[in-house]
Amino acid sequence: MNNIITFEDFTKVDLRVGTIIDVNDFPEARQPAYQLTIDFGELGVKKSSAQITTVYNKLDLLNKQIVAVVNFPKKQIAKFMSECLVLGAVNGKDVILLNPQLKVKNGSIVS
């Protein structure tokens, strides 16, 4: 393992559950991706780019709950501003989204 962090470091990462409320193609991205709009409840709505087109189609993603880091600085990707980082497990070239098994309140803290 590289880059050992402390528990204090981990507590700085704000992981939350949100629901995808809109999905659009992102043809300007270097790798195939979607533009996601995600509702995080009291935290509001945030946008993210996600390279998940090999596993998910747009209809499968609508209303799907996901886990994301919500306290990274915004990042410009082509003409799109990503406001959070959606988390997934890398399986070869595919990314499988992390999500709760049961529906939870949008904005719920992941610990």
N, CA, C and O atoms as a GROMACS GRO file, in nm:
protein
  444
    1MET      N    1   0.084  -0.118   0.000
    1MET     CA    2   0.000   0.000   0.000
    1MET      C    3   0.089   0.124   0.000
    1MET      O    4   0.186   0.134   0.075
    2ASN      N    5   0.053   0.217  -0.085
    2ASN     CA    6   0.121   0.346  -0.089
    2ASN      C    7   0.032   0.451  -0.024
    2ASN      O    8  -0.088   0.430  -0.006
    3ASN      N    9   0.093   0.561   0.009
    3ASN     CA   10   0.018   0.678   0.057
    3ASN      C   11  -0.073   0.647   0.176
    3ASN      O   12  -0.194   0.672   0.169
    4ILE      N   13  -0.017   0.594   0.284
    4ILE     CA   14  -0.094   0.570   0.406
    4ILE      C   15  -0.144   0.704   0.458
    4ILE      O   16  -0.068   0.801   0.466
    5ILE      N   17  -0.273   0.710   0.494
    5ILE     CA   18  -0.330   0.832   0.550
    5ILE      C   19  -0.373   0.805   0.693
    5ILE      O   20  -0.387   0.690   0.735
    6THR      N   21  -0.394   0.911   0.767
    6THR     CA   22  -0.442   0.897   0.904
    6THR      C   23  -0.595   0.900   0.903
    6THR      O   24  -0.658   0.936   0.804
    7PHE      N   25  -0.654   0.861   1.016
    7PHE     CA   26  -0.799   0.869   1.028
    7PHE      C   27  -0.843   1.014   1.015
    7PHE      O   28  -0.948   1.043   0.957
    8GLU      N   29  -0.763   1.106   1.067
    8GLU     CA   30  -0.795   1.249   1.055
    8GLU      C   31  -0.802   1.290   0.908
    8GLU      O   32  -0.889   1.368   0.869
    9ASP      N   33  -0.709   1.238   0.826
    9ASP     CA   34  -0.714   1.266   0.682
    9ASP      C   35  -0.846   1.217   0.623
    9ASP      O   36  -0.911   1.288   0.546
   10PHE      N   37  -0.885   1.095   0.658
   10PHE     CA   38  -1.008   1.036   0.604
   10PHE      C   39  -1.130   1.118   0.642
   10PHE      O   40  -1.222   1.134   0.562
   11THR      N   41  -1.132   1.171   0.765
   11THR     CA   42  -1.251   1.246   0.810
   11THR      C   43  -1.270   1.375   0.732
   11THR      O   44  -1.378   1.435   0.738
   12LYS      N   45  -1.168   1.420   0.659
   12LYS     CA   46  -1.181   1.541   0.577
   12LYS      C   47  -1.258   1.515   0.448
   12LYS      O   48  -1.307   1.609   0.385
   13VAL      N   49  -1.269   1.389   0.408
   13VAL     CA   50  -1.339   1.353   0.284
   13VAL      C   51  -1.489   1.345   0.315
   13VAL      O   52  -1.531   1.266   0.400
   14ASP      N   53  -1.568   1.426   0.246
   14ASP     CA   54  -1.713   1.430   0.268
   14ASP      C   55  -1.780   1.341   0.164
   14ASP      O   56  -1.800   1.381   0.049
   15LEU      N   57  -1.816   1.219   0.206
   15LEU     CA   58  -1.882   1.121   0.119
   15LEU      C   59  -2.032   1.128   0.146
   15LEU      O   60  -2.076   1.118   0.260
   16ARG      N   61  -2.109   1.144   0.039
   16ARG     CA   62  -2.254   1.155   0.053
   16ARG      C   63  -2.326   1.072  -0.051
   16ARG      O   64  -2.270   1.038  -0.155
   17VAL      N   65  -2.450   1.038  -0.020
   17VAL     CA   66  -2.538   0.968  -0.112
   17VAL      C   67  -2.624   1.071  -0.184
   17VAL      O   68  -2.677   1.164  -0.122
   18GLY      N   69  -2.637   1.053  -0.315
   18GLY     CA   70  -2.724   1.139  -0.394
   18GLY      C   71  -2.798   1.057  -0.498
   18GLY      O   72  -2.762   0.943  -0.526
   19THR      N   73  -2.901   1.116  -0.555
   19THR     CA   74  -2.980   1.051  -0.659
   19THR      C   75  -2.959   1.122  -0.792
   19THR      O   76  -2.971   1.244  -0.800
   20ILE      N   77  -2.926   1.045  -0.895
   20ILE     CA   78  -2.908   1.101  -1.029
   20ILE      C   79  -3.044   1.142  -1.083
   20ILE      O   80  -3.136   1.060  -1.093
   21ILE      N   81  -3.056   1.271  -1.118
   21ILE     CA   82  -3.185   1.321  -1.166
   21ILE      C   83  -3.182   1.360  -1.314
   21ILE      O   84  -3.286   1.386  -1.373
   22ASP      N   85  -3.062   1.363  -1.374
   22ASP     CA   86  -3.052   1.391  -1.517
   22ASP      C   87  -2.921   1.334  -1.569
   22ASP      O   88  -2.820   1.336  -1.499
   23VAL      N   89  -2.925   1.283  -1.692
   23VAL     CA   90  -2.807   1.224  -1.756
   23VAL      C   91  -2.802   1.271  -1.900
   23VAL      O   92  -2.900   1.264  -1.973
   24ASN      N   93  -2.684   1.320  -1.940
   24ASN     CA   94  -2.666   1.365  -2.078
   24ASN      C   95  -2.536   1.308  -2.133
   24ASN      O   96  -2.441   1.283  -2.059
   25ASP      N   97  -2.533   1.287  -2.264
   25ASP     CA   98  -2.409   1.248  -2.330
   25ASP      C   99  -2.308   1.362  -2.315
   25ASP      O  100  -2.346   1.478  -2.298
   26PHE      N  101  -2.180   1.327  -2.320
   26PHE     CA  102  -2.073   1.425  -2.306
   26PHE      C  103  -1.973   1.405  -2.419
   26PHE      O  104  -1.863   1.354  -2.397
   27PRO      N  105  -2.011   1.444  -2.542
   27PRO     CA  106  -1.926   1.417  -2.658
   27PRO      C  107  -1.792   1.490  -2.656
   27PRO      O  108  -1.698   1.449  -2.725
   28GLU      N  109  -1.780   1.599  -2.579
   28GLU     CA  110  -1.654   1.674  -2.574
   28GLU      C  111  -1.548   1.608  -2.485
   28GLU      O  112  -1.431   1.645  -2.491
   29ALA      N  113  -1.587   1.511  -2.404
   29ALA     CA  114  -1.492   1.444  -2.314
   29ALA      C  115  -1.393   1.360  -2.396
   29ALA      O  116  -1.428   1.307  -2.501
   30ARG      N  117  -1.269   1.349  -2.346
   30ARG     CA  118  -1.166   1.270  -2.416
   30ARG      C  119  -1.202   1.122  -2.419
   30ARG      O  120  -1.181   1.054  -2.520
   31GLN      N  121  -1.255   1.072  -2.309
   31GLN     CA  122  -1.302   0.933  -2.300
   31GLN      C  123  -1.455   0.937  -2.294
   31GLN      O  124  -1.510   1.033  -2.240
   32PRO      N  125  -1.524   0.836  -2.348
   32PRO     CA  126  -1.670   0.836  -2.342
   32PRO      C  127  -1.720   0.857  -2.198
   32PRO      O  128  -1.675   0.790  -2.105
   33ALA      N  129  -1.813   0.950  -2.183
   33ALA     CA  130  -1.862   0.984  -2.049
   33ALA      C  131  -2.003   1.040  -2.056
   33ALA      O  132  -2.053   1.076  -2.163
   34TYR      N  133  -2.066   1.046  -1.939
   34TYR     CA  134  -2.195   1.113  -1.923
   34TYR      C  135  -2.177   1.235  -1.835
   34TYR      O  136  -2.086   1.241  -1.752
   35GLN      N  137  -2.264   1.332  -1.854
   35GLN     CA  138  -2.279   1.444  -1.762
   35GLN      C  139  -2.396   1.409  -1.670
   35GLN      O  140  -2.508   1.389  -1.717
   36LEU      N  141  -2.369   1.402  -1.541
   36LEU     CA  142  -2.472   1.365  -1.444
   36LEU      C  143  -2.513   1.487  -1.362
   36LEU      O  144  -2.430   1.570  -1.326
   37THR      N  145  -2.642   1.497  -1.333
   37THR     CA  146  -2.694   1.595  -1.238
   37THR      C  147  -2.746   1.515  -1.120
   37THR      O  148  -2.830   1.426  -1.136
   38ILE      N  149  -2.696   1.547  -1.000
   38ILE     CA  150  -2.721   1.463  -0.882
   38ILE      C  151  -2.781   1.547  -0.770
   38ILE      O  152  -2.729   1.654  -0.737
   39ASP      N  153  -2.890   1.498  -0.711
   39ASP     CA  154  -2.957   1.565  -0.600
   39ASP      C  155  -2.900   1.512  -0.468
   39ASP      O  156  -2.912   1.393  -0.438
   40PHE      N  157  -2.837   1.601  -0.391
   40PHE     CA  158  -2.781   1.565  -0.261
   40PHE      C  159  -2.864   1.621  -0.146
   40PHE      O  160  -2.810   1.652  -0.040
   41GLY      N  161  -2.994   1.635  -0.166
   41GLY     CA  162  -3.083   1.681  -0.060
   41GLY      C  163  -3.048   1.820  -0.014
   41GLY      O  164  -3.043   1.913  -0.094
   42GLU      N  165  -3.024   1.837   0.118
   42GLU     CA  166  -2.996   1.968   0.176
   42GLU      C  167  -2.868   2.031   0.120
   42GLU      O  168  -2.852   2.153   0.126
   43LEU      N  169  -2.777   1.950   0.065
   43LEU     CA  170  -2.654   2.003   0.006
   43LEU      C  171  -2.680   2.063  -0.132
   43LEU      O  172  -2.595   2.135  -0.186
   44GLY      N  173  -2.795   2.035  -0.189
   44GLY     CA  174  -2.831   2.088  -0.320
   44GLY      C  175  -2.800   1.993  -0.433
   44GLY      O  176  -2.773   1.875  -0.411
   45VAL      N  177  -2.805   2.045  -0.553
   45VAL     CA  178  -2.784   1.968  -0.675
   45VAL      C  179  -2.643   1.997  -0.726
   45VAL      O  180  -2.601   2.113  -0.733
   46LYS      N  181  -2.570   1.890  -0.762
   46LYS     CA  182  -2.434   1.905  -0.814
   46LYS      C  183  -2.422   1.829  -0.945
   46LYS      O  184  -2.498   1.736  -0.973
   47LYS      N  185  -2.324   1.870  -1.025
   47LYS     CA  186  -2.299   1.805  -1.154
   47LYS      C  187  -2.167   1.729  -1.148
   47LYS      O  188  -2.075   1.767  -1.075
   48SER      N  189  -2.158   1.622  -1.227
   48SER     CA  190  -2.035   1.544  -1.235
   48SER      C  191  -2.025   1.479  -1.372
   48SER      O  192  -2.125   1.451  -1.437
   49SER      N  193  -1.902   1.457  -1.414
   49SER     CA  194  -1.875   1.381  -1.535
   49SER      C  195  -1.833   1.241  -1.491
   49SER      O  196  -1.756   1.226  -1.397
   50ALA      N  197  -1.883   1.139  -1.559
   50ALA     CA  198  -1.851   1.002  -1.520
   50ALA      C  199  -1.828   0.915  -1.643
   50ALA      O  200  -1.911   0.910  -1.734
   51GLN      N  201  -1.715   0.845  -1.644
   51GLN     CA  202  -1.680   0.755  -1.754
   51GLN      C  203  -1.739   0.616  -1.725
   51GLN      O  204  -1.667   0.523  -1.690
   52ILE      N  205  -1.870   0.606  -1.740
   52ILE     CA  206  -1.941   0.484  -1.705
   52ILE      C  207  -2.028   0.433  -1.819
   52ILE      O  208  -2.122   0.357  -1.797
   53THR      N  209  -1.996   0.475  -1.941
   53THR     CA  210  -2.081   0.443  -2.056
   53THR      C  211  -2.073   0.298  -2.100
   53THR      O  212  -2.161   0.251  -2.171
   54THR      N  213  -1.969   0.225  -2.060
   54THR     CA  214  -1.958   0.085  -2.102
   54THR      C  215  -2.050  -0.007  -2.023
   54THR      O  216  -2.083  -0.117  -2.069
   55VAL      N  217  -2.092   0.036  -1.906
   55VAL     CA  218  -2.176  -0.049  -1.820
   55VAL      C  219  -2.319   0.001  -1.811
   55VAL      O  220  -2.413  -0.078  -1.805
   56TYR      N  221  -2.337   0.134  -1.811
   56TYR     CA  222  -2.468   0.192  -1.786
   56TYR      C  223  -2.519   0.269  -1.907
   56TYR      O  224  -2.444   0.339  -1.975
   57ASN      N  225  -2.650   0.256  -1.933
   57ASN     CA  226  -2.712   0.345  -2.030
   57ASN      C  227  -2.784   0.455  -1.952
   57ASN      O  228  -2.802   0.444  -1.830
   58LYS      N  229  -2.823   0.560  -2.021
   58LYS     CA  230  -2.879   0.676  -1.953
   58LYS      C  231  -3.005   0.643  -1.873
   58LYS      O  232  -3.022   0.694  -1.762
   59LEU      N  233  -3.091   0.560  -1.927
   59LEU     CA  234  -3.215   0.526  -1.855
   59LEU      C  235  -3.188   0.449  -1.727
   59LEU      O  236  -3.258   0.468  -1.627
   60ASP      N  237  -3.086   0.361  -1.729
   60ASP     CA  238  -3.050   0.285  -1.608
   60ASP      C  239  -3.004   0.377  -1.496
   60ASP      O  240  -3.021   0.346  -1.378
   61LEU      N  241  -2.946   0.490  -1.532
   61LEU     CA  242  -2.888   0.580  -1.432
   61LEU      C  243  -2.990   0.674  -1.368
   61LEU      O  244  -2.972   0.716  -1.254
   62LEU      N  245  -3.096   0.706  -1.439
   62LEU     CA  246  -3.197   0.796  -1.384
   62LEU      C  247  -3.256   0.740  -1.256
   62LEU      O  248  -3.298   0.624  -1.251
   63ASN      N  249  -3.259   0.822  -1.152
   63ASN     CA  250  -3.312   0.787  -1.020
   63ASN      C  251  -3.227   0.685  -0.944
   63ASN      O  252  -3.272   0.631  -0.842
   64LYS      N  253  -3.106   0.658  -0.991
   64LYS     CA  254  -3.014   0.567  -0.921
   64LYS      C  255  -2.941   0.645  -0.812
   64LYS      O  256  -2.894   0.756  -0.836
   65GLN      N  257  -2.932   0.587  -0.694
   65GLN     CA  258  -2.854   0.649  -0.588
   65GLN      C  259  -2.709   0.608  -0.603
   65GLN      O  260  -2.677   0.495  -0.638
   66ILE      N  261  -2.621   0.705  -0.576
   66ILE     CA  262  -2.477   0.683  -0.588
   66ILE      C  263  -2.406   0.743  -0.466
   66ILE      O  264  -2.467   0.812  -0.385
   67VAL      N  265  -2.277   0.713  -0.456
   67VAL     CA  266  -2.192   0.772  -0.352
   67VAL      C  267  -2.092   0.864  -0.421
   67VAL      O  268  -2.036   0.828  -0.524
   68ALA      N  269  -2.070   0.983  -0.364
   68ALA     CA  270  -1.977   1.078  -0.424
   68ALA      C  271  -1.903   1.157  -0.317
   68ALA      O  272  -1.951   1.174  -0.205
   69VAL      N  273  -1.785   1.204  -0.354
   69VAL     CA  274  -1.711   1.300  -0.273
   69VAL      C  275  -1.765   1.437  -0.311
   69VAL      O  276  -1.760   1.475  -0.428
   70VAL      N  277  -1.815   1.512  -0.213
   70VAL     CA  278  -1.879   1.640  -0.244
   70VAL      C  279  -1.796   1.761  -0.202
   70VAL      O  280  -1.839   1.875  -0.223
   71ASN      N  281  -1.678   1.739  -0.143
   71ASN     CA  282  -1.600   1.855  -0.099
   71ASN      C  283  -1.467   1.871  -0.172
   71ASN      O  284  -1.373   1.930  -0.118
   72PHE      N  285  -1.458   1.821  -0.294
   72PHE     CA  286  -1.344   1.853  -0.381
   72PHE      C  287  -1.371   1.988  -0.445
   72PHE      O  288  -1.486   2.028  -0.459
   73PRO      N  289  -1.266   2.059  -0.486
   73PRO     CA  290  -1.290   2.182  -0.563
   73PRO      C  291  -1.350   2.147  -0.700
   73PRO      O  292  -1.330   2.036  -0.750
   74LYS      N  293  -1.421   2.241  -0.758
   74LYS     CA  294  -1.478   2.220  -0.892
   74LYS      C  295  -1.365   2.196  -0.991
   74LYS      O  296  -1.254   2.248  -0.976
   75LYS      N  297  -1.395   2.115  -1.095
   75LYS     CA  298  -1.294   2.084  -1.196
   75LYS      C  299  -1.354   2.103  -1.335
   75LYS      O  300  -1.461   2.051  -1.366
   76GLN      N  301  -1.283   2.179  -1.418
   76GLN     CA  302  -1.327   2.202  -1.555
   76GLN      C  303  -1.289   2.082  -1.641
   76GLN      O  304  -1.173   2.043  -1.646
   77ILE      N  305  -1.388   2.022  -1.708
   77ILE     CA  306  -1.366   1.913  -1.801
   77ILE      C  307  -1.430   1.956  -1.932
   77ILE      O  308  -1.553   1.959  -1.945
   78ALA      N  309  -1.346   1.989  -2.030
   78ALA     CA  310  -1.393   2.050  -2.155
   78ALA      C  311  -1.472   2.176  -2.118
   78ALA      O  312  -1.420   2.261  -2.046
   79LYS      N  313  -1.596   2.188  -2.165
   79LYS     CA  314  -1.677   2.306  -2.132
   79LYS      C  315  -1.770   2.281  -2.014
   79LYS      O  316  -1.863   2.358  -1.990
   80PHE      N  317  -1.745   2.173  -1.940
   80PHE     CA  318  -1.832   2.129  -1.831
   80PHE      C  319  -1.761   2.146  -1.698
   80PHE      O  320  -1.642   2.115  -1.687
   81MET      N  321  -1.833   2.195  -1.595
   81MET     CA  322  -1.776   2.211  -1.462
   81MET      C  323  -1.825   2.098  -1.372
   81MET      O  324  -1.944   2.092  -1.338
   82SER      N  325  -1.734   2.008  -1.333
   82SER     CA  326  -1.768   1.898  -1.244
   82SER      C  327  -1.757   1.946  -1.100
   82SER      O  328  -1.658   2.008  -1.061
   83GLU      N  329  -1.862   1.918  -1.021
   83GLU     CA  330  -1.870   1.969  -0.884
   83GLU      C  331  -1.855   1.863  -0.777
   83GLU      O  332  -1.849   1.895  -0.658
   84CYS      N  333  -1.848   1.737  -0.816
   84CYS     CA  334  -1.830   1.628  -0.720
   84CYS      C  335  -1.768   1.510  -0.794
   84CYS      O  336  -1.765   1.507  -0.917
   85LEU      N  337  -1.720   1.413  -0.718
   85LEU     CA  338  -1.658   1.294  -0.776
   85LEU      C  339  -1.741   1.172  -0.742
   85LEU      O  340  -1.747   1.130  -0.626
   86VAL      N  341  -1.806   1.114  -0.842
   86VAL     CA  342  -1.885   0.993  -0.824
   86VAL      C  343  -1.789   0.876  -0.809
   86VAL      O  344  -1.693   0.864  -0.885
   87LEU      N  345  -1.815   0.789  -0.711
   87LEU     CA  346  -1.725   0.679  -0.681
   87LEU      C  347  -1.770   0.548  -0.745
   87LEU      O  348  -1.889   0.519  -0.753
   88GLY      N  349  -1.673   0.472  -0.790
   88GLY     CA  350  -1.701   0.342  -0.849
   88GLY      C  351  -1.580   0.252  -0.836
   88GLY      O  352  -1.467   0.298  -0.816
   89ALA      N  353  -1.604   0.123  -0.848
   89ALA     CA  354  -1.498   0.024  -0.846
   89ALA      C  355  -1.453  -0.001  -0.990
   89ALA      O  356  -1.536  -0.022  -1.078
   90VAL      N  357  -1.322   0.001  -1.012
   90VAL     CA  358  -1.267  -0.022  -1.146
   90VAL      C  359  -1.256  -0.172  -1.166
   90VAL      O  360  -1.191  -0.243  -1.089
   91ASN      N  361  -1.320  -0.219  -1.272
   91ASN     CA  362  -1.323  -0.362  -1.306
   91ASN      C  363  -1.276  -0.374  -1.451
   91ASN      O  364  -1.357  -0.375  -1.543
   92GLY      N  365  -1.143  -0.385  -1.469
   92GLY     CA  366  -1.088  -0.383  -1.604
   92GLY      C  367  -1.104  -0.244  -1.661
   92GLY      O  368  -1.051  -0.148  -1.606
   93LYS      N  369  -1.176  -0.231  -1.772
   93LYS     CA  370  -1.202  -0.099  -1.832
   93LYS      C  371  -1.336  -0.041  -1.786
   93LYS      O  372  -1.368   0.073  -1.819
   94ASP      N  373  -1.411  -0.118  -1.711
   94ASP     CA  374  -1.543  -0.074  -1.664
   94ASP      C  375  -1.534  -0.013  -1.526
   94ASP      O  376  -1.448  -0.048  -1.446
   95VAL      N  377  -1.627   0.080  -1.498
   95VAL     CA  378  -1.641   0.136  -1.365
   95VAL      C  379  -1.782   0.101  -1.316
   95VAL      O  380  -1.881   0.132  -1.382
   96ILE      N  381  -1.788   0.036  -1.200
   96ILE     CA  382  -1.915  -0.005  -1.140
   96ILE      C  383  -1.943   0.091  -1.025
   96ILE      O  384  -1.866   0.098  -0.930
   97LEU      N  385  -2.053   0.163  -1.034
   97LEU     CA  386  -2.086   0.265  -0.934
   97LEU      C  387  -2.109   0.205  -0.795
   97LEU      O  388  -2.166   0.097  -0.781
   98LEU      N  389  -2.062   0.278  -0.693
   98LEU     CA  390  -2.091   0.241  -0.555
   98LEU      C  391  -2.225   0.302  -0.518
   98LEU      O  392  -2.252   0.419  -0.546
   99ASN      N  393  -2.309   0.222  -0.454
   99ASN     CA  394  -2.441   0.272  -0.416
   99ASN      C  395  -2.495   0.194  -0.297
   99ASN      O  396  -2.457   0.078  -0.276
  100PRO      N  397  -2.583   0.257  -0.219
  100PRO     CA  398  -2.642   0.185  -0.105
  100PRO      C  399  -2.736   0.075  -0.155
  100PRO      O  400  -2.800   0.088  -0.260
  101GLN      N  401  -2.744  -0.032  -0.078
  101GLN     CA  402  -2.834  -0.143  -0.115
  101GLN      C  403  -2.980  -0.106  -0.097
  101GLN      O  404  -3.066  -0.153  -0.171
  102LEU      N  405  -3.008  -0.021   0.000
  102LEU     CA  406  -3.144   0.025   0.025
  102LEU      C  407  -3.149   0.176   0.004
  102LEU      O  408  -3.048   0.245   0.020
  103LYS      N  409  -3.265   0.227  -0.034
  103LYS     CA  410  -3.280   0.371  -0.057
  103LYS      C  411  -3.261   0.446   0.076
  103LYS      O  412  -3.316   0.408   0.179
  104VAL      N  413  -3.182   0.552   0.069
  104VAL     CA  414  -3.160   0.637   0.186
  104VAL      C  415  -3.187   0.782   0.146
  104VAL      O  416  -3.203   0.813   0.028
  105LYS      N  417  -3.193   0.869   0.246
  105LYS     CA  418  -3.218   1.011   0.224
  105LYS      C  419  -3.102   1.071   0.145
  105LYS      O  420  -2.985   1.046   0.176
  106ASN      N  421  -3.134   1.151   0.042
  106ASN     CA  422  -3.029   1.220  -0.033
  106ASN      C  423  -2.951   1.310   0.063
  106ASN      O  424  -3.009   1.380   0.146
  107GLY      N  425  -2.819   1.308   0.049
  107GLY     CA  426  -2.732   1.385   0.136
  107GLY      C  427  -2.682   1.306   0.255
  107GLY      O  428  -2.602   1.356   0.334
  108SER      N  429  -2.729   1.181   0.270
  108SER     CA  430  -2.683   1.099   0.383
  108SER      C  431  -2.532   1.086   0.381
  108SER      O  432  -2.471   1.071   0.275
  109ILE      N  433  -2.472   1.092   0.499
  109ILE     CA  434  -2.327   1.080   0.513
  109ILE      C  435  -2.287   0.934   0.501
  109ILE      O  436  -2.354   0.846   0.555
  110VAL      N  437  -2.178   0.910   0.430
  110VAL     CA  438  -2.120   0.777   0.420
  110VAL      C  439  -2.000   0.775   0.512
  110VAL      O  440  -1.911   0.859   0.501
  111SER      N  441  -1.995   0.678   0.604
  111SER     CA  442  -1.883   0.672   0.697
  111SER      C  443  -1.825   0.532   0.704
  111SER      O  444  -1.729   0.509   0.778
   0.00000   0.00000   0.00000
